[in-house]
Amino acid sequence: MNQLESLVFGATALIHLALAAAYAGHSLELVRSGSVNIPAAFVWLVGILSLYIAAVRMLVRRRRASTLLAIAAIALAFASFKLGWPYPPAVIAGLGSVLAALGWVLIRP
């Protein structure tokens, strides 16, 4: 992955972070009300953290982060179905899954 692709991926991950932060209260309310169970929320959190750690590793250290991106893609895809598709957190999780899968494809040799 060259520097321009890393910057575009990092900028897209930053947009994802802004969306996730904007709907964090809504997401917590879904967990509190029981609409989303705790294990699904935990998988969602693991996926989001894996995506952001992979983006930082790619931008700062120029290291490959294929394992983290694969974990993020799988975890966020699972979470998007468990969060209930019409809700905005599920759409954000789906977007993160696509972003992680795209990053994984871009950094493969």
C-alpha positions as CSV (number, residue, x, y, z in Angstrom):
1,M,0.0,0.0,0.0
2,N,1.5,3.3,-1.0
3,Q,1.3,6.5,1.0
4,L,-1.7,7.9,-0.9
5,E,-3.7,4.8,-0.3
6,S,-2.8,4.8,3.4
7,L,-3.9,8.4,3.7
8,V,-7.2,7.8,2.0
9,F,-7.8,4.7,4.2
10,G,-6.9,6.8,7.3
11,A,-9.2,9.6,6.2
12,T,-12.1,7.2,5.7
13,A,-11.4,5.6,9.1
14,L,-11.5,9.0,10.6
15,I,-14.9,9.7,9.0
16,H,-16.1,6.3,10.4
17,L,-14.8,7.4,13.8
18,A,-16.8,10.6,13.6
19,L,-20.0,8.7,12.7
20,A,-19.4,6.1,15.4
21,A,-18.9,8.9,18.0
22,A,-22.0,10.7,16.8
23,Y,-24.2,7.7,17.4
24,A,-22.4,6.4,20.5
25,G,-25.3,7.5,22.8
26,H,-27.9,5.8,20.5
27,S,-25.8,2.6,20.6
28,L,-25.5,2.6,24.4
29,E,-29.2,3.1,24.6
30,L,-29.8,0.1,22.4
31,V,-27.7,-2.0,24.8
32,R,-29.3,-0.5,27.9
33,S,-32.8,-1.2,26.6
34,G,-32.0,-4.8,25.8
35,S,-32.5,-4.4,22.0
36,V,-28.9,-5.4,21.6
37,N,-27.3,-8.1,23.7
38,I,-24.0,-7.7,25.5
39,P,-22.0,-10.2,23.5
40,A,-23.0,-8.5,20.2
41,A,-22.0,-5.2,21.6
42,F,-18.7,-6.6,22.7
43,V,-18.0,-8.0,19.2
44,W,-18.9,-4.6,17.8
45,L,-16.4,-2.9,20.2
46,V,-13.7,-5.4,19.2
47,G,-14.3,-4.8,15.5
48,I,-14.2,-1.0,15.9
49,L,-11.1,-1.1,18.0
50,S,-9.4,-3.5,15.5
51,L,-10.3,-1.1,12.6
52,Y,-8.9,2.0,14.3
53,I,-5.7,0.3,15.6
54,A,-5.1,-1.1,12.1
55,A,-5.5,2.4,10.6
56,V,-3.1,3.9,13.0
57,R,-0.5,1.2,12.5
58,M,-0.8,1.7,8.7
59,L,-0.4,5.5,8.9
60,V,2.2,5.9,11.7
61,R,4.4,2.9,11.5
62,R,3.8,1.8,7.9
63,R,3.3,-1.7,9.1
64,R,1.0,-4.2,7.7
65,A,-2.2,-4.8,9.6
66,S,-3.9,-7.5,7.6
67,T,-4.8,-9.6,10.7
68,L,-6.4,-6.7,12.5
69,L,-8.3,-5.7,9.3
70,A,-9.6,-9.3,8.8
71,I,-10.7,-9.4,12.5
72,A,-12.4,-6.0,12.1
73,A,-14.2,-7.0,8.8
74,I,-15.6,-10.2,10.3
75,A,-16.5,-8.7,13.7
76,L,-18.2,-5.7,12.2
77,A,-20.1,-7.8,9.7
78,F,-21.4,-10.0,12.5
79,A,-22.2,-7.0,14.6
80,S,-24.1,-5.2,11.8
81,F,-26.6,-8.1,11.6
82,K,-26.9,-8.4,15.4
83,L,-27.5,-4.7,15.9
84,G,-30.6,-4.7,13.8
85,W,-30.2,-3.4,10.3
86,P,-32.5,-0.4,10.2
87,Y,-30.7,1.3,13.1
88,P,-27.9,3.7,12.4
89,P,-25.3,1.8,14.5
90,A,-25.8,-1.2,12.3
91,V,-25.3,0.8,9.2
92,I,-22.1,2.3,10.7
93,A,-20.9,-1.3,11.6
94,G,-21.6,-2.4,8.0
95,L,-19.7,0.6,6.7
96,G,-16.8,-0.3,8.9
97,S,-16.9,-3.9,7.8
98,V,-16.7,-2.8,4.1
99,L,-13.9,-0.4,5.0
100,A,-11.9,-3.1,6.8
101,A,-12.4,-5.6,4.0
102,L,-11.3,-3.0,1.4
103,G,-8.2,-2.2,3.5
104,W,-7.4,-5.9,3.8
105,V,-7.6,-6.3,0.0
106,L,-5.4,-3.2,-0.6
107,I,-2.6,-4.4,1.6
108,R,-2.4,-7.9,0.4
109,P,0.7,-8.6,-1.6
